[in-house]
Amino acid sequence: SNEGLPFMGYMEGDLFGVKARIYRISFSGELAYEVNVESDYGNFMWEKIIEVGEEFNIQPYGTEALSTLRIEMGHVAGSELDGRTIPFDNALEGLDSKKKDFIGKRSLLREDSIRNDRKQLVGLLSLDGKTVVPEGAQIIRKGAHKKPIPMYGHVSSSYYSPVFGHPIAMAMIESGRDRH
């Protein structure tokens, strides 16, 4: 529960006789936990949690579901945080300290970091509401015929969303925030 272990919380203890670390973290936005144990206890812990969790209707989920949940929530991850982005590109500049210095702060003031045409995060929907836009697809201006065709961005994450009933995607596009 939120009261038992708040979001971003951490605790260590004995879980079914095994030393464990429990983290309340999830970029899917769900009530979720990560349980860390020594590798020799991995299968035991998995089976025990599934067994005990039946009465609470817990559901394990894999990376495909995790990725879909992540972009439904609009959370960024590796494909949007690839070393070329800065917090502003992903609408995370509110996390930067305005009062004190931090590692990387100087980089945010470089000429390249303050350009208006930086690639920035946007959400995408397919025009027909059925097509899942392929991850990595290049985004070009409609009607572009000049060779080479200028690329304005790329699709970083894309899945069919059961919650919304249609495909959803995220992309990094030049001046993306100005295109909303």
C-alpha positions as CSV (number, residue, x, y, z in Angstrom):
1,S,0.0,0.0,0.0
2,N,1.0,3.6,-0.2
3,E,1.1,3.8,3.6
4,G,3.2,0.6,3.9
5,L,5.8,1.7,1.4
6,P,5.4,5.1,-0.3
7,F,6.4,5.7,-3.9
8,M,10.2,5.7,-4.3
9,G,10.5,4.1,-0.9
10,Y,13.0,1.4,0.0
11,M,13.2,-1.2,2.8
12,E,15.5,-4.1,3.7
13,G,14.4,-7.1,5.6
14,D,13.7,-10.8,5.8
15,L,11.2,-12.0,3.2
16,F,10.2,-15.6,3.5
17,G,13.5,-16.3,5.3
18,V,15.6,-14.6,2.6
19,K,17.5,-11.3,3.0
20,A,15.7,-8.9,0.5
21,R,15.6,-5.3,-0.6
22,I,12.2,-4.0,-1.6
23,Y,11.8,-0.9,-3.8
24,R,8.5,0.8,-4.5
25,I,9.5,2.0,-8.0
26,S,7.9,1.8,-11.3
27,F,7.9,4.0,-14.4
28,S,4.6,2.4,-15.5
29,G,2.7,4.4,-12.9
30,E,1.2,1.3,-11.4
31,L,1.4,0.2,-7.7
32,A,4.5,-2.0,-8.3
33,Y,7.5,-3.2,-6.4
34,E,10.9,-4.6,-7.2
35,V,12.3,-7.3,-4.9
36,N,16.0,-7.8,-5.0
37,V,17.5,-11.0,-3.6
38,E,20.7,-13.0,-4.2
39,S,20.4,-14.8,-7.5
40,D,20.3,-18.2,-5.9
41,Y,16.9,-17.3,-4.4
42,G,15.4,-15.8,-7.5
43,N,13.1,-18.7,-8.5
44,F,12.1,-19.4,-4.9
45,M,11.2,-15.7,-4.3
46,W,9.2,-15.6,-7.6
47,E,7.2,-18.7,-6.8
48,K,6.5,-17.6,-3.2
49,I,5.4,-14.1,-4.1
50,I,3.0,-15.5,-6.8
51,E,1.6,-18.0,-4.3
52,V,1.1,-15.5,-1.4
53,G,-0.1,-12.8,-3.8
54,E,-3.0,-14.9,-5.2
55,E,-5.4,-13.6,-2.6
56,F,-4.5,-10.0,-3.5
57,N,-4.9,-10.8,-7.3
58,I,-1.3,-9.6,-8.0
59,Q,-0.2,-9.8,-11.6
60,P,3.3,-10.1,-12.8
61,Y,4.0,-8.5,-16.2
62,G,6.7,-8.5,-18.7
63,T,8.8,-5.9,-20.4
64,E,6.3,-5.5,-23.3
65,A,3.5,-4.6,-20.9
66,L,5.8,-2.5,-18.9
67,S,6.8,-0.5,-21.9
68,T,3.2,0.0,-22.9
69,L,2.2,1.2,-19.4
70,R,5.2,3.5,-19.5
71,I,4.2,5.4,-22.6
72,E,0.5,5.4,-21.6
73,M,1.8,7.4,-18.6
74,G,4.1,9.5,-20.7
75,H,7.2,8.5,-18.7
76,V,10.5,8.8,-20.5
77,A,13.2,6.0,-20.5
78,G,16.3,5.0,-22.3
79,S,15.0,5.6,-25.8
80,E,14.1,9.2,-24.9
81,L,17.1,9.7,-22.6
82,D,19.9,8.7,-25.0
83,G,22.7,11.1,-23.9
84,R,21.8,13.7,-26.5
85,T,18.8,15.0,-24.6
86,I,18.7,17.6,-21.8
87,P,15.9,17.9,-19.2
88,F,14.1,20.6,-21.2
89,D,13.8,18.2,-24.2
90,N,11.7,15.8,-22.1
91,A,9.8,18.5,-20.1
92,L,11.9,17.6,-17.0
93,E,13.5,21.0,-16.5
94,G,11.5,21.4,-13.2
95,L,13.9,18.8,-11.7
96,D,16.9,21.1,-12.2
97,S,17.9,23.1,-9.1
98,K,17.3,26.8,-9.5
99,K,19.2,27.6,-6.2
100,K,22.4,25.5,-6.2
101,D,25.0,24.2,-8.5
102,F,24.9,20.6,-9.8
103,I,27.0,18.3,-12.1
104,G,26.0,19.1,-15.7
105,K,24.5,22.5,-15.0
106,R,27.1,24.3,-17.1
107,S,26.3,22.0,-20.0
108,L,22.7,23.3,-20.0
109,L,23.9,26.8,-20.8
110,R,26.0,25.8,-23.9
111,E,25.0,27.2,-27.3
112,D,23.8,23.7,-28.4
113,S,21.6,23.3,-25.3
114,I,19.7,26.5,-25.8
115,R,18.9,26.1,-29.5
116,N,15.2,26.5,-30.4
117,D,15.3,23.6,-32.9
118,R,16.4,20.8,-30.5
119,K,14.7,17.5,-30.7
120,Q,12.0,17.4,-28.0
121,L,9.5,14.8,-26.8
122,V,6.1,14.7,-28.3
123,G,3.2,12.2,-28.3
124,L,2.0,10.7,-31.6
125,L,-1.1,9.0,-32.9
126,S,-1.4,7.3,-36.2
127,L,-3.7,9.0,-38.7
128,D,-5.9,5.9,-39.2
129,G,-6.0,5.0,-35.5
130,K,-4.9,1.5,-36.2
131,T,-1.3,1.5,-37.4
132,V,1.4,1.1,-34.8
133,V,4.1,3.4,-36.0
134,P,7.4,1.5,-36.0
135,E,10.0,2.5,-33.4
136,G,13.0,4.1,-35.0
137,A,10.9,5.4,-38.0
138,Q,12.2,8.7,-39.3
139,I,9.9,11.7,-39.3
140,I,10.0,13.9,-42.4
141,R,8.0,16.9,-43.4
142,K,4.9,16.1,-45.5
143,G,5.6,16.5,-49.2
144,A,9.4,16.6,-48.7
145,H,11.1,15.7,-52.0
146,K,14.4,17.5,-51.7
147,K,17.3,14.9,-51.7
148,P,18.5,14.0,-49.2
149,I,15.1,14.1,-47.5
150,P,15.6,16.1,-44.3
151,M,14.8,14.2,-41.1
152,Y,13.0,16.1,-38.3
153,G,13.0,13.4,-35.7
154,H,12.3,9.8,-35.0
155,V,9.8,7.6,-33.2
156,S,11.4,6.6,-29.8
157,S,8.6,4.3,-28.4
158,S,5.5,2.9,-30.0
159,Y,2.9,0.4,-28.8
160,Y,-0.8,-0.5,-29.1
161,S,-2.6,0.7,-26.0
162,P,-5.3,-1.5,-24.6
163,V,-6.3,1.3,-22.3
164,F,-6.9,3.8,-25.1
165,G,-8.0,1.3,-27.7
166,H,-5.5,2.5,-30.3
167,P,-1.8,2.8,-31.0
168,I,0.2,5.5,-29.2
169,A,3.8,6.6,-29.6
170,M,6.4,9.0,-28.4
171,A,8.9,10.8,-30.7
172,M,11.8,13.2,-30.5
173,I,11.1,15.9,-33.1
174,E,12.9,19.2,-33.8
175,S,11.1,22.0,-31.9
176,G,8.7,19.4,-30.6
177,R,7.3,21.6,-27.8
178,D,6.3,24.3,-30.3
179,R,4.4,21.7,-32.3
180,H,1.9,20.7,-29.6
